[in-house]
Amino acid sequence: MLRSLFPGSRTKYAGTLVRDISELPRRLDQGFTQVAVQSDLALLRDAFSAILRTARAIP
């Protein structure tokens, strides 16, 4: 996909953000060379949720 939009741009790196690792193969097939999984906010949210679950399990 990206190669057809920008022919001859082999020296350019294209990045994107995916919310789930299952999206990774499709994005790589589309020509993305830099892929981040989740965002900083999502990582912090997930970590905080794990902390809350642990704290709530304490009797």
C-alpha positions in Angstrom: 0.0 0.0 0.0 2.6 2.6 1.1 4.9 1.5 -1.8 2.2 2.3 -4.3 1.6 5.7 -2.8 5.3 6.6 -2.6 7.2 4.8 -5.3 10.9 4.9 -5.0 10.9 6.0 -1.3 13.0 3.2 0.0 15.0 5.5 2.2 11.9 6.7 4.0 10.6 5.0 7.1 6.8 4.8 7.7 5.4 4.2 11.2 2.1 3.5 12.7 0.5 2.5 16.0 -1.4 -0.7 16.4 -3.7 -1.4 19.4 -3.3 -5.2 19.3 -0.4 -7.4 18.2 -2.7 -9.3 15.9 -2.7 -6.2 13.6 1.1 -6.4 13.1 1.3 -8.7 10.1 -1.3 -6.7 8.2 0.6 -3.4 8.8 3.9 -5.0 7.8 2.3 -6.2 4.6 1.1 -2.7 4.0 4.7 -1.5 4.0 5.1 0.0 7.4 8.7 -0.4 8.7 8.2 1.1 12.2 5.3 -0.3 14.3 4.5 0.5 17.9 2.1 -1.7 19.8 -0.3 0.1 22.1 0.3 3.6 23.3 1.9 4.9 26.5 -1.5 5.7 27.9 -2.8 2.2 27.2 0.3 0.7 28.8 -0.2 2.8 31.9 -3.9 2.0 32.0 -3.2 -1.7 31.9 -0.5 -1.5 34.6 -2.8 0.5 36.8 -5.7 -2.0 36.3 -3.3 -4.8 37.4 -2.4 -2.9 40.5 -6.0 -2.4 41.4 -6.9 -6.1 40.9 -4.0 -7.0 43.2 -5.0 -4.5 45.8 -8.7 -5.6 45.7 -7.6 -9.2 46.2 -5.9 -8.4 49.5 -8.3 -9.4 52.4 
